[in-house]
Amino acid sequence: MTCKEKILSEDYYDLITDYLFTEEFKEAEVPDYCYTKIDDKYGLVYVKSDEVPAMNVATFGYSIIPKLYGLMQDFNQIPLIESNITRVQQPPLSLTGSGVILAFIDTGILWNREEFKDRAGNSRIINIWDQTIQTGNAPEGFLYGTEYTKEDIDRAIRGEITIETTDEIGHGSELASVAAGSSLGNGLEFLGAAPSSMIVMVKLKQAKQYLRDYYLIPEGVPAYSEGDIMNAVNYCNRLQILYRKPIVICLGLGSSYGNHTGDLPLPTYLDKIASFRNRSIVVCTGNEGMAAHHYYGVIERRPDISTEAYDDVEISVGANERGFILELWGTLPNVYWISIRSPSGEVRQGFRPGFGQSQTYRFIYERTIVTLDTILVEPESGEELFSMRFENPQEGVWTIRVSLVGDANGGNFHMWLPITQFLSSETVFLKPN
């Protein structure tokens, strides 16, 4: 198989690597893989799934498994007015995005819509990289997808050629409209924040099924791999170099995986790109603010040191929940152990973190399987990690007891459930933060 075929094949795992891991991977003499470089630190390895162990955090490491990102919702025009953007579009500032590229990493774009055209009827879209279409030429330096230029789009508008790319979901088109849409006297009432800007769209391909299965994503819910997103950011950064124009890279995506301190591959890479001149990164925030999917725990040492210090974290699991991954991140030097109590009262207890341990437990009455991966010191963050994968969790209240090990004076920890779209039901912390 070619490297492109391996990138697209469901029989190959996608793994995010750094240089050292890649060298170790080569030394392991795994025969069937390909490697693509993102930058001087990160790359992607595509390896035959039956030549490596089953997917889990304890075996591969946390940052190596691509995280999945979902679409952030709720577009409207009110913030445009309330933020006074419409005022700075007028003289004397006249800031309308002229000479600036707005690049979107999302679900694609409806390229023939009027708000993406200039006064002459030509497209303001200068590039589209559609990762889902494999019949055309991939962008230079990349092995998959099809790139469309401004010339291709203008010819398609005039009816001279046909281009296949579109936006079936509509999320990317709405995001681009809010940021860069223009009325231009065409009878449209809508006006975006930067109506004179040039537009770039990367249409992300859906994550592979093995990742959807690993993260227990409900059927039909859009989910995108961290590796494809990093490739998309790399593509947008290269366009800034090509066109020599300031570029704003906007990601209409979100995730609740990770320790939320910016240590994982995608946020680290975004920080690097944002440090360069003429680049700006825009990401989403706030969509999960009221979702009850975050818990902050504080454990205080009891006056009697022989008394166990713990915090009981209660999770209400909705009906017909397929499953989810629950993460606990604790700060060192504290060390924690956990126990899990099912709605029927069945308890599995005494789980302490180790250096890459994975254990699977079956709750008989609930017919629920919990796989617990533990890492005492996660290398990227330096924090303690419990990753709990619940398969077919029984409806009701599950309790995670988090206890301190040893004679520590006290400690705190964070726990996260997946974003709303990645859950099959209303599953929440009963006392969220």
C-alpha positions in Angstrom: 0.0 0.0 0.0 1.1 3.6 -0.6 1.4 6.0 2.3 -1.7 7.8 1.1 -3.7 4.5 1.2 -2.4 3.9 4.8 -3.4 7.4 5.8 -7.0 6.7 4.6 -7.3 3.0 5.5 -9.4 1.9 8.5 -6.8 -0.9 9.0 -4.1 1.6 10.1 -3.9 3.5 13.4 -3.1 7.2 13.3 -0.5 8.1 16.1 0.9 11.5 16.9 4.6 11.3 17.6 7.5 13.4 18.4 11.0 12.9 17.1 12.2 10.6 19.9 9.2 8.3 19.7 9.6 8.1 15.9 13.2 6.9 16.3 12.0 4.3 18.9 9.3 3.3 16.5 11.8 2.7 13.7 14.1 0.8 16.0 11.2 -1.5 16.9 11.3 -2.7 13.3 7.5 -2.5 12.8 7.4 -3.3 9.1 4.2 -1.8 7.9 3.9 2.0 8.6 4.4 5.4 7.0 5.5 8.7 8.6 4.6 12.2 7.7 6.1 15.3 9.3 4.2 18.2 10.7 7.0 20.3 12.0 10.4 19.9 13.8 8.7 18.3 16.8 5.5 16.6 15.7 4.7 14.0 13.0 2.1 11.4 12.3 2.7 7.7 12.1 0.2 5.4 10.3 0.7 1.8 11.5 -1.0 -1.5 10.7 -3.4 -2.1 13.6 -2.7 -5.8 13.8 1.0 -5.2 14.3 0.7 -3.2 17.5 -1.2 -3.7 20.8 -4.9 -2.8 21.2 -5.6 0.9 21.7 -5.2 2.2 25.2 -3.6 5.0 27.1 -1.4 2.8 29.3 0.3 1.1 26.3 0.6 4.0 23.8 0.8 7.0 26.2 -1.8 9.7 26.5 -0.7 12.3 23.9 0.1 9.8 21.2 -3.6 8.8 20.7 -5.3 11.5 18.7 -8.0 13.3 20.6 -11.4 13.8 18.9 -13.0 17.2 18.4 -16.6 18.1 17.9 -18.4 21.0 16.4 -19.2 24.0 18.6 -22.6 25.4 17.9 -24.8 28.5 18.3 -24.0 31.1 15.7 -25.9 34.4 15.6 -25.4 38.1 14.6 -26.0 39.7 18.0 -22.3 39.5 19.2 -21.2 41.4 16.0 -23.2 44.4 17.0 -22.7 44.2 20.8 -18.9 43.9 20.4 -18.9 47.2 18.4 -17.3 45.5 15.3 -19.8 47.3 13.1 -18.4 50.6 14.4 -14.8 49.9 13.5 -15.9 48.9 10.0 -16.8 52.5 9.5 -14.5 55.5 8.9 -12.1 56.6 10.2 -10.8 53.0 11.0 -12.6 51.2 8.2 -11.4 47.8 9.4 -13.1 45.3 7.1 -10.4 42.6 6.7 -8.9 44.0 3.5 -5.6 42.3 2.8 -6.1 39.7 5.5 -6.7 35.9 5.0 -9.4 34.3 7.2 -8.8 30.5 7.3 -11.4 28.1 8.7 -10.8 24.5 9.8 -14.3 23.0 9.8 -16.9 21.1 7.8 -16.3 22.8 4.4 -17.9 25.8 2.7 -20.8 26.4 0.3 -18.5 28.2 -2.1 -21.2 29.6 -4.4 -23.1 31.6 -1.8 -23.3 35.3 -2.4 -21.7 36.4 0.8 -18.4 34.8 -0.3 -18.2 36.8 -3.5 -16.8 40.2 -4.4 -18.7 43.0 -6.2 -17.7 41.5 -9.6 -19.2 38.1 -8.7 -15.9 36.4 -8.3 -15.0 34.3 -5.3 -13.3 35.7 -2.3 -12.3 32.1 -1.5 -8.6 31.7 -2.5 -8.1 28.1 -1.4 -10.1 25.0 -0.3 -8.4 21.9 1.0 -11.1 19.2 1.1 -9.6 16.2 3.0 -12.6 14.0 2.1 -12.2 14.0 -1.7 -9.4 11.9 -3.1 -9.9 12.3 -6.8 -8.0 15.6 -7.3 -4.5 16.8 -6.5 -3.5 17.1 -2.8 -1.8 20.3 -1.6 1.9 20.4 -2.0 3.5 18.7 0.9 0.4 16.6 1.8 -0.6 13.2 0.6 -4.4 13.1 0.8 -7.4 15.2 -0.1 -8.0 17.6 -3.0 -7.0 21.3 -3.2 -9.1 23.8 -5.1 -7.6 27.2 -6.0 -9.4 30.5 -6.6 -9.1 29.9 -10.3 -11.0 26.6 -9.9 -13.7 28.2 -7.8 -14.2 31.2 -10.2 -14.4 28.8 -13.2 -17.0 26.7 -11.3 -19.0 29.9 -10.5 -19.1 30.7 -14.2 -20.2 27.1 -15.0 -17.0 26.2 -16.9 -16.1 23.3 -14.7 -17.6 21.3 -11.8 -16.0 21.0 -8.4 -17.1 18.4 -5.9 -16.4 20.1 -2.6 -19.4 21.2 -0.5 -20.6 21.6 3.1 -23.2 18.9 3.9 -23.4 19.9 7.5 -23.3 23.7 7.1 -21.3 24.5 10.2 -18.2 25.7 8.3 -20.3 27.9 6.0 -22.1 29.5 8.9 -18.9 30.2 10.7 -17.3 31.7 7.6 -20.4 33.8 7.2 -20.3 35.2 10.7 -16.6 36.1 10.3 -16.3 37.0 6.7 -19.7 37.3 5.0 -20.6 40.4 3.0 -23.9 41.7 1.6 -22.4 43.9 -1.2 -25.8 45.2 -2.3 -27.0 41.7 -3.3 -30.1 42.0 -1.2 -28.5 40.1 1.7 -29.1 41.5 5.2 -26.2 39.7 6.7 -22.8 41.3 7.2 -19.8 39.5 8.7 -17.0 40.9 10.9 -14.4 41.1 8.0 -16.4 41.3 4.8 -13.4 42.3 2.7 -11.1 39.5 3.7 -9.8 36.6 1.6 -11.1 33.2 2.7 -9.5 29.8 3.1 -11.4 26.6 4.1 -10.1 23.3 5.2 -12.8 20.7 5.2 -11.8 18.0 7.7 -12.3 14.4 7.0 -14.2 12.4 9.7 -12.1 10.5 12.2 -11.5 6.8 11.5 -14.0 4.3 13.0 -11.4 2.8 15.4 -11.1 6.2 17.1 -14.8 6.7 17.2 -15.2 3.3 18.8 -12.4 3.9 21.3 -14.0 7.2 22.4 -17.5 5.7 22.1 -18.8 8.5 19.9 -22.5 8.1 19.1 -23.4 7.1 15.5 -23.8 10.0 13.1 -22.1 12.6 15.3 -19.3 14.5 13.5 -15.9 13.9 15.1 -12.5 15.0 13.8 -9.0 13.7 14.6 -6.4 15.8 16.2 -3.9 14.7 13.6 -6.0 15.9 10.7 -6.5 19.2 12.5 -2.8 19.6 13.0 -2.3 19.0 9.3 -4.9 21.6 8.5 -3.1 24.2 10.7 0.1 23.4 8.9 -1.6 23.9 5.6 -2.9 27.3 6.6 0.5 28.3 7.9 2.0 27.5 4.6 -0.5 29.7 2.8 0.6 32.6 4.9 4.1 32.0 3.6 2.9 31.6 0.0 0.7 34.7 -0.1 2.7 36.9 2.3 -0.5 38.1 3.9 -1.6 38.2 7.6 -3.7 35.1 8.4 -6.3 34.4 11.0 -6.7 30.6 11.6 -10.1 29.9 13.1 -11.1 26.5 14.5 -14.9 26.0 15.1 -14.1 22.8 17.1 -13.9 21.8 20.8 -13.0 19.0 23.1 -12.9 18.3 26.8 -10.1 15.7 26.7 -6.8 16.5 28.3 -5.7 18.4 31.4 -6.6 21.8 30.0 -3.3 23.5 30.5 -2.1 23.5 26.8 0.4 20.7 27.0 -1.0 18.3 24.4 0.1 18.3 20.8 -2.6 20.4 19.1 -2.5 23.3 21.6 1.3 23.2 21.8 1.4 23.4 18.0 -1.1 26.2 17.9 1.0 28.1 20.4 4.0 27.8 18.2 2.1 29.0 15.1 0.6 31.9 17.0 4.1 33.0 18.1 5.1 33.8 14.5 4.4 37.2 12.9 1.3 37.7 10.9 -0.5 34.7 12.4 -3.4 34.8 14.8 -5.3 31.8 16.2 -9.0 31.8 17.1 -10.6 29.0 19.1 -13.9 28.4 20.8 -14.7 28.8 24.4 -17.8 28.8 26.6 -20.0 26.2 24.8 -19.6 23.7 27.6 -19.7 26.3 30.4 -23.2 25.2 31.7 -23.0 21.5 30.6 -22.0 20.1 34.0 -19.2 18.2 32.5 -16.4 19.4 34.8 -15.7 18.6 38.4 -13.1 20.3 40.7 -12.3 18.3 43.8 -10.4 19.4 47.0 -9.4 16.8 49.5 -8.4 18.1 53.0 -6.4 15.9 55.3 -8.4 14.9 58.3 -7.2 16.0 61.8 -6.7 12.3 62.6 -4.2 11.2 60.1 -5.3 7.6 60.3 -8.7 8.6 58.9 -9.2 8.3 55.2 -9.3 11.6 53.3 -11.5 11.4 50.2 -14.1 13.1 47.9 -17.1 11.2 46.5 -17.8 12.4 42.9 -21.3 11.5 41.7 -22.1 11.2 38.1 -25.7 10.9 36.8 -25.7 8.7 33.7 -28.7 9.0 31.4 -30.7 6.2 29.8 -29.3 4.4 26.7 -25.8 5.9 27.2 -23.4 4.0 24.9 -20.4 5.0 27.0 -17.8 7.6 27.6 -14.2 8.2 28.8 -14.0 10.0 32.1 -10.6 11.6 32.9 -9.2 12.5 36.3 -6.1 14.7 36.5 -4.4 15.1 39.8 -1.5 17.4 40.7 1.8 16.0 42.1 3.3 15.3 44.5 0.0 14.1 45.8 -0.9 10.5 44.8 -4.5 9.3 44.6 -6.4 6.1 44.5 -10.0 5.6 43.4 -12.9 3.2 43.8 -16.0 3.0 41.6 -19.5 2.3 42.9 -22.3 1.4 40.5 -25.9 2.4 40.8 -26.7 -1.0 42.4 -24.0 -0.6 45.0 -21.4 -2.9 43.4 -17.9 -1.6 44.2 -14.5 -1.9 42.6 -11.9 -0.3 44.8 -8.2 0.3 45.5 -7.0 1.5 42.1 -3.7 3.3 42.4 -1.7 4.8 39.5 1.2 3.0 38.1 3.6 3.6 35.2 1.3 2.7 32.4 -1.2 0.2 33.8 -4.5 -1.0 32.2 -7.1 -3.0 34.0 -10.6 -4.0 32.9 -13.5 -4.6 35.3 -17.0 -6.0 34.7 -19.9 -4.8 36.9 -22.1 -7.9 36.9 -25.5 -6.4 37.7 -25.2 -3.4 35.4 -23.5 -5.4 32.6 -21.1 -2.5 32.4 -17.4 -2.7 31.5 -14.9 -0.2 32.9 -11.4 -0.1 31.5 -9.1 1.9 33.8 -5.7 3.2 32.5 -3.4 4.9 34.9 -0.2 7.0 34.5 1.5 8.2 37.6 3.4 11.0 35.8 2.0 11.9 32.3 5.0 13.1 30.4 3.6 16.1 28.7 1.8 17.6 31.7 3.7 16.1 34.6 0.4 15.2 36.2 -1.3 12.1 37.5 -3.9 10.6 35.1 -6.8 8.2 35.6 -8.6 7.4 32.3 -11.8 5.5 32.9 -13.6 4.1 29.8 -17.2 3.2 30.6 -18.9 0.8 28.1 -22.7 0.5 28.3 -23.0 2.2 31.7 -26.2 1.5 33.6 -28.6 4.5 34.0 -28.3 6.0 37.5 -25.8 7.5 39.8 -22.2 6.3 39.6 -19.8 7.3 42.4 -16.1 7.7 42.0 -14.4 7.9 45.4 -11.1 9.8 45.1 -8.7 9.3 48.1 -5.3 10.5 49.0 -2.5 8.0 49.4 -0.1 8.4 52.3 0.2 11.3 54.7 -0.2 14.2 52.2 -1.6 17.4 53.7 -4.3 17.7 51.1 -4.7 17.9 47.3 -7.0 18.9 44.4 -7.9 17.3 41.1 -10.0 17.9 38.0 -12.4 15.5 36.3 -13.9 15.9 32.8 -16.7 14.2 30.9 -16.8 14.4 27.1 -18.5 17.3 25.3 -22.3 17.2 25.0 -22.2 16.0 21.4 -20.1 13.0 22.3 -22.5 11.6 24.9 -25.6 9.5 24.0 -27.7 11.0 26.8 -27.8 13.6 29.5 -24.8 12.5 31.6 -23.6 15.0 34.1 -21.7 15.6 37.4 -24.3 16.1 40.1 -22.1 18.8 41.7 -20.2 20.3 38.8 -17.8 23.2 38.8 
